[in-house]
Amino acid sequence: MNKILIIYTGGTIGMINDPDNGMLIPFNFEQIKENVPELNRLNYHLDVHSFSPVLDSSNMDPEIWKTLAELIHTNYDLYDGFVILHGSDTMAFTASALSFMLENLSKPVVLTGSQLPIGEIRTDAKENLITALEIAATKEKGKALVPEVCIYFDAQLFRGNRSIKYNIEKFEAFRSPNYPLLAEAGVHLQFHSNYILNAPTEKLILRTNFNSNIGVLKLYPGITLQAVQAITESKVDAIILETFGSGNTTTAQWFLDSLQHALDNNKIIVDISQCKKGSVQLGRYETSRELQQMGILSGFDLTFEATVTKLMFVMGLGLPIDESKKLMEQSLRGELTN
């Protein structure tokens, strides 16, 4: 019998209507089989760890990511897979963070949630939960078929650090703009094995030191010196530069000088595109050639969520700045295409 640990952090999926006032309240996930009787037919051994109090995902932070990673690490040898129930708003951040924290992961960690509470008649919660459990339990020749951190939502399985939330109104809430689906759930579960990471043979390593001292500079036509310097001259250790198209910025000298000043003060600057699909290509146009020459890093096709969490992770390793820069442009967990 497959053993799965369900970790309930909070979010819409775990809500039911209070019969007294009609408000949404969390239900007791220890009684999950009473609320979702279909789970009995899966013939899995399910244990539940519920956060107390439960969290709105807007309150997620590196300390909570650390708690989640430690829970998985502590229980790693006891279970075949893990399902994390999480609010959808910051799910892609948590999935990305966990992918970096859990080095040499060889078991599934599947995050899921829902757009409607589990108690609603038209809810997407039950299907998302049941299929996430099936994915977490699926093996081939005795080994997990999906040995990575992923997100399951609305019949699609995404690599966690390639995912973005793009829709707040439809059940199809997530997309993976620069990487194919890992699996699709139709009449049968169809896994795309050639896109799934190979299971490592080394022992799981837990890395929980994050440095969240990051600034974000999103460009727009007409941006002022004051707005740029508010970030470049702040006491952050790294800056995410959200640029136009394939990594392009204004070539105004005051702007380039501001970036150079930040680099001279040992700040890491990573260039990612404001476009959701495609990759940064520094030097392709004149408007990004100087960025490349001054030492700004390419984020290639990283999502914003993966860039934030990877920067926190890499800076938390305590490496010399040159080594940190090299890691930012390398694929560590399948998060970018170089």
URRA-V941344 format. One record per helix or strand. SS is the DSSP state (hx for helix, st for strand). FROM is the first residue (numbers start at 1). TO is the last residue. If there is no record, write none. Layout:
BEGIN
ss;from;to
SS;FROM;TO
SS;FROM;TO
END
This chain:
BEGIN
ss;from;to
st;3;8
hx;12;14
st;15;17
st;24;26
hx;29;35
hx;37;42
st;45;50
hx;57;59
hx;62;74
hx;76;78
st;81;85
hx;91;101
st;102;103
st;108;112
hx;125;137
st;139;140
st;143;144
st;149;153
st;156;159
hx;160;162
st;164;165
st;174;175
st;183;185
st;189;191
hx;193;195
st;205;206
st;214;218
hx;225;232
st;238;244
st;248;248
hx;253;264
st;268;273
hx;286;294
st;297;298
hx;304;316
hx;321;328
END
